[in-house]
Amino acid sequence: MGYADPSFFRRLFGRRVGLTPSQYRRRFRAMRLRLQ
């Protein structure tokens, strides 16, 4: 990703997307599986 500090990335991602990275993965993995 290019971020030396994973916690910084998590905070930045959360502010931008409104979800933690793990919440994002869970939500969109389920959506992707439904589309297959």
Biotite code that builds the C-alpha atoms (Angstrom):
import biotite.structure as struc

atoms = struc.array([
    struc.Atom([0.000, 0.000, 0.000], chain_id="A", res_id=1, res_name="MET", atom_name="CA", element="C"),
    struc.Atom([2.838, 2.361, 0.620], chain_id="A", res_id=2, res_name="GLY", atom_name="CA", element="C"),
    struc.Atom([1.937, 3.275, 4.200], chain_id="A", res_id=3, res_name="TYR", atom_name="CA", element="C"),
    struc.Atom([4.626, 2.524, 6.771], chain_id="A", res_id=4, res_name="ALA", atom_name="CA", element="C"),
    struc.Atom([2.126, 2.629, 9.656], chain_id="A", res_id=5, res_name="ASP", atom_name="CA", element="C"),
    struc.Atom([-0.905, 0.322, 9.256], chain_id="A", res_id=6, res_name="PRO", atom_name="CA", element="C"),
    struc.Atom([-2.868, 2.145, 11.961], chain_id="A", res_id=7, res_name="SER", atom_name="CA", element="C"),
    struc.Atom([-2.491, 5.409, 10.042], chain_id="A", res_id=8, res_name="PHE", atom_name="CA", element="C"),
    struc.Atom([-3.863, 3.728, 6.922], chain_id="A", res_id=9, res_name="PHE", atom_name="CA", element="C"),
    struc.Atom([-6.789, 2.294, 8.909], chain_id="A", res_id=10, res_name="ARG", atom_name="CA", element="C"),
    struc.Atom([-7.708, 5.721, 10.265], chain_id="A", res_id=11, res_name="ARG", atom_name="CA", element="C"),
    struc.Atom([-7.372, 7.369, 6.869], chain_id="A", res_id=12, res_name="LEU", atom_name="CA", element="C"),
    struc.Atom([-9.402, 4.621, 5.179], chain_id="A", res_id=13, res_name="PHE", atom_name="CA", element="C"),
    struc.Atom([-12.107, 4.853, 7.842], chain_id="A", res_id=14, res_name="GLY", atom_name="CA", element="C"),
    struc.Atom([-12.451, 8.610, 7.439], chain_id="A", res_id=15, res_name="ARG", atom_name="CA", element="C"),
    struc.Atom([-12.606, 8.361, 3.659], chain_id="A", res_id=16, res_name="ARG", atom_name="CA", element="C"),
    struc.Atom([-14.813, 5.294, 3.229], chain_id="A", res_id=17, res_name="VAL", atom_name="CA", element="C"),
    struc.Atom([-16.767, 5.249, 6.486], chain_id="A", res_id=18, res_name="GLY", atom_name="CA", element="C"),
    struc.Atom([-15.842, 1.624, 7.223], chain_id="A", res_id=19, res_name="LEU", atom_name="CA", element="C"),
    struc.Atom([-12.779, -0.123, 8.595], chain_id="A", res_id=20, res_name="THR", atom_name="CA", element="C"),
    struc.Atom([-10.836, -2.126, 6.000], chain_id="A", res_id=21, res_name="PRO", atom_name="CA", element="C"),
    struc.Atom([-12.145, -5.404, 7.470], chain_id="A", res_id=22, res_name="SER", atom_name="CA", element="C"),
    struc.Atom([-15.755, -4.160, 7.388], chain_id="A", res_id=23, res_name="GLN", atom_name="CA", element="C"),
    struc.Atom([-15.239, -3.094, 3.781], chain_id="A", res_id=24, res_name="TYR", atom_name="CA", element="C"),
    struc.Atom([-13.858, -6.528, 2.823], chain_id="A", res_id=25, res_name="ARG", atom_name="CA", element="C"),
    struc.Atom([-16.728, -8.358, 4.542], chain_id="A", res_id=26, res_name="ARG", atom_name="CA", element="C"),
    struc.Atom([-19.383, -6.202, 2.900], chain_id="A", res_id=27, res_name="ARG", atom_name="CA", element="C"),
    struc.Atom([-18.015, -6.354, -0.621], chain_id="A", res_id=28, res_name="PHE", atom_name="CA", element="C"),
    struc.Atom([-16.936, -10.005, -0.460], chain_id="A", res_id=29, res_name="ARG", atom_name="CA", element="C"),
    struc.Atom([-20.556, -10.927, 0.254], chain_id="A", res_id=30, res_name="ALA", atom_name="CA", element="C"),
    struc.Atom([-21.712, -8.751, -2.640], chain_id="A", res_id=31, res_name="MET", atom_name="CA", element="C"),
    struc.Atom([-19.164, -10.254, -5.021], chain_id="A", res_id=32, res_name="ARG", atom_name="CA", element="C"),
    struc.Atom([-20.178, -13.795, -4.046], chain_id="A", res_id=33, res_name="LEU", atom_name="CA", element="C"),
    struc.Atom([-23.833, -12.999, -4.795], chain_id="A", res_id=34, res_name="ARG", atom_name="CA", element="C"),
    struc.Atom([-22.923, -11.766, -8.269], chain_id="A", res_id=35, res_name="LEU", atom_name="CA", element="C"),
    struc.Atom([-21.090, -14.958, -9.235], chain_id="A", res_id=36, res_name="GLN", atom_name="CA", element="C"),
])
